[in-house]
Amino acid sequence: MVNSDEDVLAIFSSRWSTTFIPSVYTVVFLVSLPCNVIAIIIFLFRTTKTPSVVFMLNLAISDVLFVILLPFNIAYRFLGNDWVIGEGMCQFITVAFYSNMYCSILLMTGISVDRFLAVVYPMQSLLWRRVSRAWITCFFIWVVSIAGAVPLFTINLTVRIDQLNITTCYDMLDIKHMDFYLYYFITFISIVFLLSFLILTFCYIVTIRTLSSSKIESTVKKSRSVSLCITVLFEYIFCFGPTNILLLIYCLTFDKSFVYFAYMLSVSCSSISCCVDPAIYYFGSSKYKKLVHSLVCCGEYKAVSMRDSSSRATGKGTLA
């Protein structure tokens, strides 16, 4: 995606791209994979299926599918940005990355809407908050996320740089034949990212305001729901925000190499979202929280269980 030879040499020879980025990916792989696999097992076999559990289960699956492909990107960066396994794999890995990112964004939006309905309209939403409808929504999210990235299969994503004796993957593109790609991608990013951000922000502002009222007396449930709202907003703003904003800026300018370099760094940092998602499961599912406590700190687990039991006995709100 970079035009100037000097800029190319500087970016692809930089230790930021050959050391920092793959190091971040390596940490994400080592931390995220076991955490999300454990989450999938808990959601499948140890929890009662609710709409929120369905959304979190799909989010964990999305993260696992993403991190198991990270070793390809790790090897690519550590090899000096040299892609050695062909055009087809480059396209597949790139499509998988964008599909995961937008699938995660849409699933987090689904979680926010579900939490909004459960807190603000606990009784009225019982008719809408069905497990079957949550599965249908998740299926639609997967279809939209994958379809949004599929056009990348129509573009040649690998480019040879003779000066460095490397072949790049998605880091350089022929801009002569990319008018459709640019318009499509800008439209897709705007709809998925910006619209989701507006929905998510609205839902959590109203949710937090409702939790601050006297309608819900359970302190434990209030704290858990507020923590969930803050965690999702943090992940959305700091993990996905810079990546999508920089990508929009780059698509509109397309000749600013420093913007793309910043985008490369932000992409690696956005992968940290896979490590943040287990915190969403922790605050979003009381059963997941209890099982984690039982694995990590058995002493605290008993105290938490007693507090939760007391809260269920006195709490009037419904935050499931």
N, C-alpha and C positions, 0 to 999 in steps of 0.2 A: 504493500500500500504506500510505499515511500518512493519519491521521485528522484531526489538528488543522489548522485553517487557518493558524495562526501557524507551526506546524512546517513546513507545506507551503511557505509563503512563504520561510521561512528556508533550507530545504534546496534548493529549486529556484532561489533567487536567489544561492546561495553560489558563490563562485569555485572552490571545490573541485569542484563538480559541473559547472560550465560551462567551467572552464579546466584544472584538474589532471587530471580523469578523461579528457577527450578528448586531452590531451597524452600521457598514458601510452599510450592506444590508438594514437596516431599513431606513437610510437616503436616499439611492438610491431609494427605493420603494416610499417614500413620495414625493420626488422631481421629479423623472422620470415619474411616472405614469400620473399625470395630464398634464405635459408638452408634453408628446408624444401623449396622447389622443387628446389634443387641436391641435397638429400638424396634426394628421390624419383627424380631422374634417376640418381643413383649406385646406389640400391638396385635400380632396374629394369634398368639396362643395364651396370653395372660390377661387380656383386658376384654371388657364387654364392648362390643362395637357400637359406637355412637357416631354422629356426623363429624365431630371434631377429631375423633380417633381415625376415621377414614381419611380425612385430609392430611393428618400427620403421618399416617402410614404411607400414603402416596408421596409425601415430601421426603420421607426416609428412603423410599425406593429410588426416587429421582436422584438423591445424593449418592447412593451406592452406585448407581449406573454411571454417574459422573466420575467418581473417584477411582473406579476400577480402570478407567481409561487414562487417568492422569500419568501413569508411568510412561506413556508415549510422549506426552508433552515434556515430562521431566528429562527423558533421554534426548529429545530434540534440543532443548535449551542447553543441557550440559555438553552436548556435542558441538556447541558453538553455533546453534540455530541451523543445523544441517539435518534436513528431513531425508531419511534414507529408505523409507518403506513405501514410497509410491504415492501417486496422485489420489487413488481411490481411498486409501487410508486417511490421507490429509482431509479430504472432503468429509469422510465419515466422522472423524474426530471433531472437526469444526462444527458440523451440524449437531453432533451430540452435545457440544459445549453450549451453543446457543439454545438448543431445545431445553437443556437442563436449567439454564438461567431463567428463561421465560416461564418454564413450568413451575419453578420455585416461586417466582413472583406471583403467578396466578394462584398457586396453592396457598400462599400466605394471605393473599386477598380473600380467598375462600374461608380461611381460618378466621380472618377479621370479621367477615360478614356473619359467620356462624356464631362467633362470640358476641357480636352486636345484638343479634336476634335473641340469644340465650339470656343476656343481661337486661336489655332494654324492653324486650317483649317476651318474657319467659313463658307465659301461658298462651298468648296469641300465636307464637311461632311453633308450637308443638305440632301443628298440622303440616308445617313446611319443613321442619328440621327432622327429616327422615333419613335413615341410613341408605335406603335405595336411591334417594335423590342426591345424596352426597356422592355415591358411586357414579351416578350419571354425570354429575358436575365434574368429577375428577377425570372421567373418560373424555369429556369435551375439552378439558384443559390439556390433556395429553395430545389430543388431535390438533388443537390450535397451536400448541408449542412446537410440535414436530413439523406441521405444515408450514409454519412461519419460517423455519430454517431450511426447508427442502430446496428452495431456489439456489442455495449454495452449491448443490450438486450440478448445476448447469454452468458453473464458472470454473475455469482452470485456476486452482489455488496454489499450485507449486510454481516457483520461479527460480531459475538458476542464476546465481551471482558468481561470475567467473573470477572476479577480483579476489574474492574470499574463498573460492572453491567450495561453495555450499549451495544447497537447494533449500529455499525457504518454503514454509507452509503457512499460507494466509497472511504472511507479513508483507508481501508485495503482490499487487494485482494490476493487471492491464486496465487502466482507466478509460481506454478508448471504447470499450464495449460494455460499459457498466451503467448506462443511464437508467435502465429499468431496475437494476439492482439497487442503485442509490435511492430512487423514488420509493421503491418497495420497502427497503429497509428503514428509511426515515419514517414512513407511514406506520410500519409495524411497531417500531420502537415507541412512537408517539402514542399509539393506541394502547399497547400493552403496558408500557412502563408508566406513562403519565396518567392515563385513566385509572390504572390500578392504584397509583399513589394517592389520587384524589379520593377514591373509594375507601382505601385503607385508612387514610388520615381521618376522614369523616367518621368512620365506624368507631375508631378508637378514641377520638375526642368525646363523642357522645357516650361511649361505653365508660370511660373514666369518670365523666360527669355523673353518670347514673350510679356508679359505684361509690361516689362521694356522698350520695344522698343517704337517707336513713331507711331506704326500702330493704336493703340487704344488711343484716346484722352480723353475719359471720365474718370475723376479722381475717381468718385464715383464707377464706375464699376470696375476699376482697383483695388481699395481698397477692394471692396467686394470679388473679386475673389482671391486676394492674401490672404485675411483673411481666406477664405474657405480652400485654400491650406494648410496654416499653421495649422489650426484647425484639419484637417483630419490627417496630418502628426503627430501632437502632440498626438492625440488620438491613432493612430496606434502604435506609438513607446512606449508611456508611459502606455497605458492601455492594449494593446494586446501583446506587445513585451516581457515583463518579464514573463508573464504567459506561452507563447508558448516556450520560450527559456528554462525556468526552467523545463517545462514538457518534453522537448526533453532530457535535461540533466538527469532527473530522469529516463526516460524510458531506457536510455543507461546505467545507473549505477544500479538503482533499489534497492540499499541497503544503500543509504545515506538519513537517516531520516531528517537531517537538510535541505536537498534540498527540500524534500516534504513539510516540514513545511513552508519554504519560498514560495513554490508554493501555499499552502493554502492561505497565506496572499495576494499573487499577484492575485489570483483568485477573492478574495473579492474586491480588488482595481480595477480589470478589469471591474467589474460591473458598475463602475463610468462612463464608456463609455456611458451608457444609459442617463446620465445627460449631457454629452458633446454633444450628437447628436443634441439636439435642437439648439446648436450654428451653426452646419452644415446647418440646415434648414434656420437659420437666415441669414447666408451669402450666401447660395445657391439659395434662392428664394426671389426676391424683394417683391413679394406679401405677403409672410409670414412675412418678415421684417416690412412691412407697417402695417399689421394687429396687429403685436405684439406691435409696437409703439402706435397704436391707443388704445390698451388695457392698456398699462403701462404708457405712458406719452403723452397725447394728444397734449400738446404744442409742444414738439419736433417733433411729427409726421407731423405737418403742415410744419415745416421747412425742414424736410427730403423729404417730397413730392415735395416741391418747387425745392430743389436741384436735385432730381431725374428727374423732368420734364425738368429742364434746361440741365441736362446731356443727356437726350434722344434727345434733340433738336440739340446738338452739337456733340455727340459721334458718331464715325464711326465704332467702333468695335462691334462685336456681341458676347455677353457673356451669352446668355440665356441658 
